[in-house]
Amino acid sequence: MTKTIQKILIANRGEIARRIMRTCRKMGIATVAVYSDADAEMPFVGEADEAIRLGPAPSPESYLRIDRILEAAAFTNSDAIHPGYGFLSENAGFADACGQAAVIFIGPTPEAIRAMGSKREAKALVEKAGVPVIPGYDGSNQDPKVLAEEAIKIGFPVLLKASAGGGGKGMKRVRQASELPDAIASAAREGQSSFGDGTLLVEKYIEDPRHVEIQILGDGHGNLIHLNERECSIQRRHQKIIEETPSTALDPALRNRMGEAAVRCGKAIGYTNAGTVEFILAPDRSFYFLEVNTRLQVEHPVTECVTGLDLVEEQILVAQGEMLRTAQEAVRFEGAAIEVRLYAEDPAAGFLPQSGRVVDWDLPAAEGLRVDSGVEAGSAVSIHYDPMLAKIITSAESRPLALQRMRRALRSLSVQGVTTNRDFLLQVLDHPAFIAGEIDTHFIDRHLQDELGDGVPESDEHRAAMAAALAEQQRRDGRRVLLPGIPSGWRNNYHTPQWVEYVVGDRDLRVSYQHLGDNQFTVWVGEQERSVRVVSWEAPVLTLEEGSHRWHARISFDGDRTYVHSSQLSLGLQRKPRFPDKSKEIPAGGCIAPMPGKVVELRVAEGDSVKAGQVLLIMEAMKMEHTVTAPRDGTVAEVAVVAGDQVDADALLIVVAES
């Protein structure tokens, strides 16, 4: 039986909600968005035909409320619900509830979700189907002592994994026995927090592996095919940040073997709709089952680029009861595609998630470029959800051209207001080993770990500061009311330059300038004198000319911060007040919150002696745990928080006084 779906409620948010809406519009299907209070003004809400508020910002009170989502579907007369990925997408209880409410769940059956929802049970099931699995412990005894003993039996290194987990949450690599107690406790907490289940698996850790996954697609008529592979080895915190297809590690024979293994996994559970079978590929070209993601994947666009399929459309057609339109032998696999995940995070601070407001968002259209974005200028990046802002995808007839298009796209992207991993992604794409396809899941640690804290070149800081100062001058000049012929900056002592001081990173940078008339300036940045002409100021674009070199910069203002972006640099500068407020200075030995979050564990009290680097407390933000450590040897002089406190970024937590 088939049923034509007329209206779909999207039980998700951000870029995936917008991406599903795009296909729905193409198919003539109406859409309903659901949203939390934190997302009321986000783009996906405004783009839907209808929208229903779910509740407060925390996901357990909004996006994880099955009852409210089904009430919204009933109120709007929605035929179907698309869960996207994350939240309830792999929740068998939600799929069951949709069926009971006579609403089509666009995804696999509840039975398939249950079969793959536990890594322990999934591993046993696919092993019976003849798919190779990694050695490990998946027993029901979750006593930390038992888990530690099993880890020692398996032999280090081992990987602790939340059985119900995914996305790198609840996953810890352990290389020696002394690390086990903290790692087990932390992995269990993250599993409980993110998935409501702290059950852990212990697996042998495969050294220098690649992460290769196979897209599968099945219908309700017994047809099941694979759409070849995606290479997902570039990861941080066990979470993917760059994906591509085809993999540089696979030849046709290995591709066929892995594809056939993925189909066996799918058939073992009677899989329908879109899903992904993930494998670990060892250096000797042996591969092992990792997990099945019973949903659409974040990285599905690269498969769409090389196959020509719209996977969301295929999902909807299967959900309507239709047969697959493509046979295995007819699957197209042409060209190459690469996707990068743009996150609000600080690579130099251990990829710490960031929150705030997007001040500027601009990425010009280009050949072979696709952007699946959840934000636009003015959007708020909340502490409550994953910090991914957008997926940027490029495709071409060859991998080198797809990479070149991606580099161009990232250098063209202006995303201001929150710290992102944009520059780090460029570091990866520019690395000779990545260009050569010599990658594995340790790529970042092996090749780029020492470069994560590298600052911006001084020459870029100087150019950005000069552009910021002159753009501000032009903005004031456009608003001024003066007698004709009097230049900007005129004063009784006209030869005294105007000046502004910026904070760039952890340095102060003073810019002095003198307007010579006709938009010609002498500018002093640091010790360097420059002669510059403002060719034009058409907000937000400033065009400058130094000698024979003319260049453009996109300038964004936000209070005391100015953001400068060009194809050569992208930098935020904070105007330094001429009369700073001394009361806001952090006391010596003070530890501040690196981001907004919740204090989940406090390990010290006032009067305790501590050593530099000792963990003082653990915070949770964006479903990840973060430790705050002692900045020096000393004594805890002040504890300003208690476990359970919700704190803002830069809030004072603890003060460590010198002994």
BELCORQUI-V264307 format. One record per residue. N is the residue number from 0. PHI is phi as a letter, one per 40 degrees, with the letter a starting at -180 (none if undefined). Layout:
n:N phi:PHI
n:N phi:PHI
//
This chain:
n:0 phi:none
n:1 phi:b
n:2 phi:b
n:3 phi:c
n:4 phi:c
n:5 phi:b
n:6 phi:a
n:7 phi:b
n:8 phi:c
n:9 phi:b
n:10 phi:c
n:11 phi:a
n:12 phi:a
n:13 phi:g
n:14 phi:c
n:15 phi:c
n:16 phi:c
n:17 phi:c
n:18 phi:c
n:19 phi:c
n:20 phi:d
n:21 phi:d
n:22 phi:c
n:23 phi:d
n:24 phi:c
n:25 phi:c
n:26 phi:c
n:27 phi:g
n:28 phi:b
n:29 phi:c
n:30 phi:b
n:31 phi:b
n:32 phi:c
n:33 phi:b
n:34 phi:a
n:35 phi:c
n:36 phi:d
n:37 phi:c
n:38 phi:b
n:39 phi:d
n:40 phi:b
n:41 phi:c
n:42 phi:d
n:43 phi:c
n:44 phi:c
n:45 phi:c
n:46 phi:c
n:47 phi:c
n:48 phi:c
n:49 phi:a
n:50 phi:a
n:51 phi:b
n:52 phi:c
n:53 phi:c
n:54 phi:i
n:55 phi:c
n:56 phi:c
n:57 phi:d
n:58 phi:d
n:59 phi:c
n:60 phi:b
n:61 phi:a
n:62 phi:c
n:63 phi:b
n:64 phi:c
n:65 phi:d
n:66 phi:c
n:67 phi:c
n:68 phi:c
n:69 phi:c
n:70 phi:c
n:71 phi:c
n:72 phi:c
n:73 phi:c
n:74 phi:c
n:75 phi:c
n:76 phi:f
n:77 phi:c
n:78 phi:c
n:79 phi:a
n:80 phi:b
n:81 phi:b
n:82 phi:c
n:83 phi:g
n:84 phi:b
n:85 phi:g
n:86 phi:f
n:87 phi:c
n:88 phi:c
n:89 phi:b
n:90 phi:b
n:91 phi:c
n:92 phi:c
n:93 phi:c
n:94 phi:c
n:95 phi:c
n:96 phi:c
n:97 phi:c
n:98 phi:c
n:99 phi:c
n:100 phi:c
n:101 phi:g
n:102 phi:b
n:103 phi:c
n:104 phi:c
n:105 phi:c
n:106 phi:i
n:107 phi:c
n:108 phi:c
n:109 phi:d
n:110 phi:c
n:111 phi:c
n:112 phi:c
n:113 phi:c
n:114 phi:c
n:115 phi:b
n:116 phi:c
n:117 phi:b
n:118 phi:d
n:119 phi:c
n:120 phi:c
n:121 phi:c
n:122 phi:c
n:123 phi:c
n:124 phi:c
n:125 phi:c
n:126 phi:c
n:127 phi:c
n:128 phi:c
n:129 phi:g
n:130 phi:c
n:131 phi:c
n:132 phi:b
n:133 phi:c
n:134 phi:c
n:135 phi:i
n:136 phi:b
n:137 phi:b
n:138 phi:c
n:139 phi:c
n:140 phi:c
n:141 phi:b
n:142 phi:d
n:143 phi:d
n:144 phi:c
n:145 phi:c
n:146 phi:d
n:147 phi:c
n:148 phi:c
n:149 phi:c
n:150 phi:c
n:151 phi:c
n:152 phi:c
n:153 phi:c
n:154 phi:g
n:155 phi:c
n:156 phi:c
n:157 phi:b
n:158 phi:b
n:159 phi:c
n:160 phi:b
n:161 phi:c
n:162 phi:d
n:163 phi:c
n:164 phi:c
n:165 phi:i
n:166 phi:g
n:167 phi:g
n:168 phi:c
n:169 phi:g
n:170 phi:b
n:171 phi:b
n:172 phi:c
n:173 phi:b
n:174 phi:b
n:175 phi:a
n:176 phi:d
n:177 phi:c
n:178 phi:c
n:179 phi:c
n:180 phi:d
n:181 phi:c
n:182 phi:c
n:183 phi:c
n:184 phi:c
n:185 phi:c
n:186 phi:c
n:187 phi:c
n:188 phi:c
n:189 phi:c
n:190 phi:c
n:191 phi:c
n:192 phi:c
n:193 phi:c
n:194 phi:b
n:195 phi:g
n:196 phi:a
n:197 phi:c
n:198 phi:c
n:199 phi:b
n:200 phi:b
n:201 phi:b
n:202 phi:b
n:203 phi:c
n:204 phi:c
n:205 phi:c
n:206 phi:c
n:207 phi:f
n:208 phi:c
n:209 phi:b
n:210 phi:b
n:211 phi:b
n:212 phi:b
n:213 phi:b
n:214 phi:c
n:215 phi:b
n:216 phi:a
n:217 phi:b
n:218 phi:b
n:219 phi:c
n:220 phi:b
n:221 phi:g
n:222 phi:c
n:223 phi:a
n:224 phi:b
n:225 phi:b
n:226 phi:b
n:227 phi:g
n:228 phi:b
n:229 phi:b
n:230 phi:c
n:231 phi:b
n:232 phi:c
n:233 phi:c
n:234 phi:b
n:235 phi:b
n:236 phi:f
n:237 phi:g
n:238 phi:b
n:239 phi:c
n:240 phi:b
n:241 phi:b
n:242 phi:b
n:243 phi:a
n:244 phi:a
n:245 phi:c
n:246 phi:c
n:247 phi:c
n:248 phi:c
n:249 phi:b
n:250 phi:b
n:251 phi:d
n:252 phi:c
n:253 phi:c
n:254 phi:c
n:255 phi:c
n:256 phi:c
n:257 phi:c
n:258 phi:c
n:259 phi:c
n:260 phi:c
n:261 phi:c
n:262 phi:c
n:263 phi:c
n:264 phi:d
n:265 phi:c
n:266 phi:c
n:267 phi:c
n:268 phi:b
n:269 phi:g
n:270 phi:c
n:271 phi:b
n:272 phi:g
n:273 phi:c
n:274 phi:a
n:275 phi:b
n:276 phi:b
n:277 phi:b
n:278 phi:b
n:279 phi:c
n:280 phi:b
n:281 phi:c
n:282 phi:d
n:283 phi:c
n:284 phi:g
n:285 phi:c
n:286 phi:b
n:287 phi:b
n:288 phi:c
n:289 phi:b
n:290 phi:a
n:291 phi:b
n:292 phi:c
n:293 phi:c
n:294 phi:a
n:295 phi:c
n:296 phi:c
n:297 phi:d
n:298 phi:c
n:299 phi:d
n:300 phi:d
n:301 phi:c
n:302 phi:c
n:303 phi:c
n:304 phi:c
n:305 phi:c
n:306 phi:b
n:307 phi:g
n:308 phi:c
n:309 phi:b
n:310 phi:c
n:311 phi:c
n:312 phi:c
n:313 phi:c
n:314 phi:d
n:315 phi:c
n:316 phi:c
n:317 phi:c
n:318 phi:c
n:319 phi:c
n:320 phi:h
n:321 phi:c
n:322 phi:c
n:323 phi:d
n:324 phi:c
n:325 phi:b
n:326 phi:c
n:327 phi:d
n:328 phi:c
n:329 phi:c
n:330 phi:c
n:331 phi:c
n:332 phi:a
n:333 phi:b
n:334 phi:g
n:335 phi:a
n:336 phi:a
n:337 phi:b
n:338 phi:b
n:339 phi:b
n:340 phi:c
n:341 phi:c
n:342 phi:b
n:343 phi:c
n:344 phi:a
n:345 phi:b
n:346 phi:d
n:347 phi:c
n:348 phi:b
n:349 phi:g
n:350 phi:g
n:351 phi:c
n:352 phi:d
n:353 phi:b
n:354 phi:b
n:355 phi:i
n:356 phi:b
n:357 phi:c
n:358 phi:c
n:359 phi:a
n:360 phi:a
n:361 phi:a
n:362 phi:a
n:363 phi:c
n:364 phi:c
n:365 phi:a
n:366 phi:c
n:367 phi:g
n:368 phi:b
n:369 phi:b
n:370 phi:b
n:371 phi:b
n:372 phi:b
n:373 phi:b
n:374 phi:b
n:375 phi:a
n:376 phi:d
n:377 phi:g
n:378 phi:c
n:379 phi:c
n:380 phi:c
n:381 phi:c
n:382 phi:c
n:383 phi:c
n:384 phi:b
n:385 phi:d
n:386 phi:c
n:387 phi:c
n:388 phi:c
n:389 phi:a
n:390 phi:b
n:391 phi:b
n:392 phi:b
n:393 phi:b
n:394 phi:a
n:395 phi:a
n:396 phi:c
n:397 phi:a
n:398 phi:c
n:399 phi:d
n:400 phi:c
n:401 phi:c
n:402 phi:c
n:403 phi:c
n:404 phi:c
n:405 phi:c
n:406 phi:d
n:407 phi:c
n:408 phi:c
n:409 phi:c
n:410 phi:c
n:411 phi:c
n:412 phi:c
n:413 phi:b
n:414 phi:b
n:415 phi:b
n:416 phi:h
n:417 phi:b
n:418 phi:c
n:419 phi:b
n:420 phi:c
n:421 phi:d
n:422 phi:c
n:423 phi:c
n:424 phi:d
n:425 phi:c
n:426 phi:d
n:427 phi:c
n:428 phi:c
n:429 phi:c
n:430 phi:c
n:431 phi:d
n:432 phi:c
n:433 phi:c
n:434 phi:d
n:435 phi:c
n:436 phi:g
n:437 phi:c
n:438 phi:b
n:439 phi:a
n:440 phi:c
n:441 phi:b
n:442 phi:d
n:443 phi:c
n:444 phi:c
n:445 phi:c
n:446 phi:b
n:447 phi:b
n:448 phi:d
n:449 phi:c
n:450 phi:b
n:451 phi:c
n:452 phi:c
n:453 phi:c
n:454 phi:c
n:455 phi:c
n:456 phi:d
n:457 phi:d
n:458 phi:c
n:459 phi:c
n:460 phi:c
n:461 phi:c
n:462 phi:c
n:463 phi:c
n:464 phi:c
n:465 phi:c
n:466 phi:c
n:467 phi:c
n:468 phi:c
n:469 phi:c
n:470 phi:c
n:471 phi:c
n:472 phi:c
n:473 phi:c
n:474 phi:c
n:475 phi:c
n:476 phi:c
n:477 phi:c
n:478 phi:b
n:479 phi:c
n:480 phi:b
n:481 phi:b
n:482 phi:c
n:483 phi:d
n:484 phi:g
n:485 phi:c
n:486 phi:c
n:487 phi:c
n:488 phi:g
n:489 phi:c
n:490 phi:a
n:491 phi:d
n:492 phi:c
n:493 phi:c
n:494 phi:c
n:495 phi:c
n:496 phi:c
n:497 phi:c
n:498 phi:a
n:499 phi:a
n:500 phi:b
n:501 phi:b
n:502 phi:b
n:503 phi:b
n:504 phi:g
n:505 phi:b
n:506 phi:b
n:507 phi:c
n:508 phi:b
n:509 phi:c
n:510 phi:b
n:511 phi:b
n:512 phi:a
n:513 phi:b
n:514 phi:c
n:515 phi:c
n:516 phi:g
n:517 phi:f
n:518 phi:f
n:519 phi:c
n:520 phi:b
n:521 phi:b
n:522 phi:b
n:523 phi:b
n:524 phi:b
n:525 phi:g
n:526 phi:c
n:527 phi:c
n:528 phi:b
n:529 phi:b
n:530 phi:b
n:531 phi:b
n:532 phi:b
n:533 phi:c
n:534 phi:c
n:535 phi:a
n:536 phi:b
n:537 phi:b
n:538 phi:d
n:539 phi:c
n:540 phi:b
n:541 phi:b
n:542 phi:b
n:543 phi:b
n:544 phi:b
n:545 phi:b
n:546 phi:g
n:547 phi:c
n:548 phi:c
n:549 phi:b
n:550 phi:a
n:551 phi:b
n:552 phi:b
n:553 phi:c
n:554 phi:b
n:555 phi:b
n:556 phi:b
n:557 phi:a
n:558 phi:g
n:559 phi:c
n:560 phi:b
n:561 phi:b
n:562 phi:b
n:563 phi:b
n:564 phi:b
n:565 phi:a
n:566 phi:c
n:567 phi:c
n:568 phi:a
n:569 phi:a
n:570 phi:a
n:571 phi:b
n:572 phi:b
n:573 phi:b
n:574 phi:c
n:575 phi:c
n:576 phi:c
n:577 phi:c
n:578 phi:b
n:579 phi:c
n:580 phi:c
n:581 phi:c
n:582 phi:c
n:583 phi:c
n:584 phi:c
n:585 phi:c
n:586 phi:c
n:587 phi:d
n:588 phi:g
n:589 phi:c
n:590 phi:b
n:591 phi:b
n:592 phi:c
n:593 phi:c
n:594 phi:a
n:595 phi:c
n:596 phi:i
n:597 phi:b
n:598 phi:c
n:599 phi:c
n:600 phi:a
n:601 phi:b
n:602 phi:b
n:603 phi:b
n:604 phi:b
n:605 phi:d
n:606 phi:g
n:607 phi:c
n:608 phi:c
n:609 phi:b
n:610 phi:b
n:611 phi:d
n:612 phi:g
n:613 phi:c
n:614 phi:c
n:615 phi:c
n:616 phi:a
n:617 phi:b
n:618 phi:b
n:619 phi:b
n:620 phi:a
n:621 phi:f
n:622 phi:g
n:623 phi:b
n:624 phi:c
n:625 phi:b
n:626 phi:c
n:627 phi:b
n:628 phi:b
n:629 phi:c
n:630 phi:c
n:631 phi:a
n:632 phi:c
n:633 phi:i
n:634 phi:b
n:635 phi:c
n:636 phi:c
n:637 phi:a
n:638 phi:b
n:639 phi:c
n:640 phi:b
n:641 phi:b
n:642 phi:d
n:643 phi:h
n:644 phi:c
n:645 phi:c
n:646 phi:b
n:647 phi:c
n:648 phi:d
n:649 phi:g
n:650 phi:c
n:651 phi:c
n:652 phi:b
n:653 phi:a
n:654 phi:b
n:655 phi:b
n:656 phi:c
n:657 phi:c
n:658 phi:c
//
